Amino acid sequence: MKKLTQSAFQSARDFIMDHGRALDQRRFEFHFEDGSADAVLAALTPYQNEDGGFAHSLEPDIRTPFSSAIVTTVGFQILREIRAPASHILVRKGIQYFIATYQASQQVWHIVPPEVDHAPHAPWWNYENSAETFSQFLVNPRAEILGYLHEFSDGVPTKLLTTLTATVLEHLDSLPDEMEMHDALCFVRLAETETLPNREKVWAKLAQAAVPDVARNAEQLAGYVLKPLWLVPSPESPLAAELKDEVEMNLDFEIEQQGADGSWVPNFSWGDQYPEAWRIAKREWQSRFTVDTLKTLKDFGRIDQIGE
């Protein structure tokens, strides 16, 4: 079993502290150096707009200052990661943003606003084609948002929560036994919600519809594919036993992918679109991915002398 060496870990830490975003520096300190959740929350605060939504390149591929549902889900991924209390102002404002922007007639959230086109962005983030690209938003971002509405349910109208839960689970039942990988990620985040009713139903669908498409070897992982670690984000995941060998292979692969500068880099790019903005976005992705990867390796006991 491969482990990240202490020197490689130190190299990753140096990259984060020398080149990373303040938010990722605080996340690293939270997970590895007894840093406080409050420090992470303080670093997350500048990414939240007055309307409660998140923006300002928190998702590096979307650089508009206008709030969006998808970037707000990224904010809530971090709020969940540090177990922020439902009473915190960032949480309360974010939940109110979700409530205010819910499209009741369609029972969805539009994933990005029209303003996304007016700032640098990745080629796959454009407003005009977003409904078609993201299957009318019936899973992405709706399923993930539902999880946060359950987890931070203070102030969420009971009728909205009840109706939307039934609608999303009914849609889950109607899906074929194949699943687009970003949809799978949204359902994983929904299923990770401890207060979700019938969450085992979501895990069962993931086992049926997503597990068959997971990458099975390092050659596949070199592409942009469904990673085993996306379906098994922690050793306690309900799918951990079923994907044990694939997860071990994925962990070995991640250790091998560390760059000479200590970071983990995205395996995608914007092509020739907005080259200067992409240079900045790529560095921001390196910052996030390096913390994400270190956290995963720690959780699975794959960093030498940490967690032993």
N, C-alpha and C positions, 0 to 999 in steps of 0.2 A: 504493500500500500504506500503510495507516494504521499509525502508530506511537504508542505512549504517550509523551507528552512528558515531559521531565525534571521540569517543575513538577507534572504529574499523578503521576509516580512519587514525588516528594517528598511529595505530599499523601497518597498511599497509605502511605508509610513513617510519616508522622506519625500516621495513624490507628492503625496497628499498635502503635506505641510508646506512644501515649497511651491506647488503649482495648483493645488486643489481649491475648489470653492470653499468659502468660510463654512457653509452649511455642511459640506462633506467632512471638513476638518472636525467640526463639532460632533458629527455622527461617528467618526472614527474614535474620538475621545470617549464618547458615550459607550461604545461597544468594547473598547480595549483599555481605557485609561481612567475608568471611574468618572468620566465626564457626566455632567448633569443633563437631564431631559430639558430643563429650563434653558440651558445654553443652546440646545438644538432648536427649541421653539423660538428663541430670540433670533437665531440665524435664519429661520424659516419666515419670520414676520415680514421682511421686505418683499417677499414674493406674493403676498396677499394684497389684493386691491380693496378699496373701500366697500365694494359690493359683496365682498366675502370670497370671491373667486380668486384662484391663483393664476399667475402669469409670469412675465418678466424672465423668460427662458428657464424657468424651473425645469421644464421639459426642453432640453437644448435644441431640439429640432423645430420648436415653435417659438418665435422670437417677438411676437406681438405683445405690447403691453396690456392688451385687452384680455379680460378673463375668458376662460373656456372650461367646458366640462372636463375635457381630457387632462388639462394641466391641473385642474383642481383635484382630480383623482390621484395625481402624482403627489400633491400636497398631503392627501389623506393616507397615502402609502407610508409617508414618513411619520405622520401623526400616529398611525397604528404601530409602526415599528418601535416607537419609544413609549407606547401605551399612554399617550396624552389623555388627560381626563376630559370627559364630555363637557365639563364646565369651563374649559379654557376658551378664551376669546377667539383664538384661531379656529377652534373646532366649531364653536357656536356660529361664527360668521360664515364659515364654510358650509355648514349644514343649511343655513338660511339661504345661501346662494343656490344650492341644489334645489331647495323648495321653490325659490322664486323663478328659476329658469326651467322648471319642469314643464314640458309640453303636454298638457293634460289630454288634449284631443287625440294625440298619437301615443301617449304614455311612454315618451322617450325624452332624452336630452340630446340636442344637437351637439355633436362632438367638438366642433370648432365654430367660431363666429365668422362672419364675412371679413372682418378686419385681419384675419390670418393672412390674407393675400397681400396685404399692404406692408408687410415686413418680411425680412428674410425667413425662409422656412424650407424644410425638406420637401422634395418633389411630391411625396405622398400626402402632404398636408396642404390641401387646397379646399376652399369652401365649395366651389361649384360642383365638384364630383363627390363630395364627402358622403352623401346619403347612399349613393350607389356603392362606393368603396367599402363602406362600413355597414352594409346590409340593413339600411334604414335605422341603424342604431339600436336594433332590438337586443343585442348582446353587449356590444362595445359602444358606449361606456355603461349602458343601463345596468347590467348585472353587477358590475363592480360598485357602482354608486349605491345600489340597493344594499349591498353589504355594509357600507358606511352608514347608511340611514338606520340600519338595525343596530350597529355597534355604538353609534352616538345618537340614540333615539330621542333624547330629551329635546322637546320642541318640534318633533316630527309629527304631523297630524296622523292619528291612528288610522283613519280611513285611507289615507294615501299609502301608508306602510302596508296595510292589509291587502288592499287592492293590487298594489304593484307587486307584492310578493307572489300572490296567486297568479298574476299575469306572467311574470318571469318564469315561474316554475312550470306553468302550462306551456310556455314557449320552449322551455328546455325539453319537455316531453315530446314536442312535435319535431325536434331536430333529428336529422338522419344520423346514422352511426359513423359520422365523420365530422371533424370540427376544425375550423380555421384556427391557427395557433394563437392569434391574439384574442379570439373569442375564448379559447381554452384558458388563457391567462386571466381573463375577466371572471370566468366561472371559478377558477382556483381561488381568487381573492374573495369571491362571494362565499365559497365553501369554507374558507378560513375564518369566517365570521362566527364567533362562538355562540352568539345569541340568535342565529338564523334558525327558524323552524325548518325541519326536514332537510338539514344540511347534508345528511348521509345520501339523500337522493341526488344531490349535485355531484358528490364524489363518485357515486355509482355510474352516473352518465359520463363523467370524465374517464373512468376506467373503461367504459364501453366505446366511447367515441374519440378520445384523444390519445389514450395509451398506444393504440396500434400505430399511430403516426409518429411516435417519438423517435428521435435519433438513436441509432443502435451502435454506432461506432464513431471513432474519431474523425474519419473522413467525412461523414455526414455533418458532424459538428462544425467543421470548417466553414460550412455554408450558413445561411440564415434560416434556421430550422427550429422545430420544437425541441427544446432541450429537456432531458429528463429532470433536471433540477428545477425547471419551471413547474412541473407537475408534482415534484417532491421538494418543496422549498425548505423543509426541515425534516430531521430524522423521525419526528412524530407524525408525519403525514400519513393519512390512510392508504396512500399508494406506495409507501416506502418499501414494503415487502415485495410487492408485485414488480417493482422496477429496481430492485436492489442492485443487480449487476450493471444496469444502465447508469444508475446514479454513481456507482463507484468509478465507472469508465468516465463519466462526465467530470467528476472531481479530479481525476488524474489529468484529464484534458485541460481543465482550467489552470491547474498548477503549471503545466507546460506552456501555457499561453502568456505568461507574464513577460512583459517586454524588458529590454535592457535598462530602461529608465525606472523600472519598478512598477509600472502601471499596466492595466489591462485596457486595450483599445477596442473601439467598436468595430465589428466586422461588416459595416455598411458605410456608405458615404452619400453625399448629395450630388455626386457626379460633378458636372461643371456649373452647377447652379449656386450662385452666391458664394464664390470661393473664399472670400475674406471672412464672411459670417460662419462658413463651415469650419474654418481653421479654429475659430473661437469655440464653436459648438463641439467640435471633436475633443478639445481639451476639457470641456465641461463633462462630456461623456466619460472620458478617461477618469476624471475625478470621481464621478458617481460609480462607475463600474468597478473601480479599484476598491472602494469601500464596500460595495455590494459583494464582491468576490471574497474579500477578506472575511466579511461577516459569515458568508456561507461556509467557507473553509473552517472557520472557528466552530460553527454550529455542528459540523460533521466531524470534528476532531482531527482536522487535516493540517493544522499548523503546529510545527514542532515546538514543544515546551509550553504550549498554550492549551488550557483545558485538560491537562493530563493529571 
